[in-house]
């Protein structure tokens, strides 16, 4: 029996879509000292954002963005997509960790 359209395509208009509310914020491309990483930004991130750090072979853990420094070395409050910035978190991260913004 073939599948119906409702079974193939999520119905976003009836309020039954249960998305996670999270977006990929970026990927760690280099560690730069204690709690500081160079991040390839994929979606907008702000100072003070609560994020999930997704590590390989470990559970995701919550963290918070303390500071963002742009390519010119200036402290900024927002990192835009397709930029590379230095981010200070509350805990350490490793190369290739993913940063997922919560409540997007």
Buried (B, 14 or more C-beta within 10 A) or exposed (E): EEEEEEEEEEEEEEEEEEEEEBBBBBBBEEBBEEBBBBBBBBBBBEBEBEBBBBBEEEEBEEBEBEBBBBEEEEEBEBBEEEBBBBBBBEEBBEEEBBBBBBEB
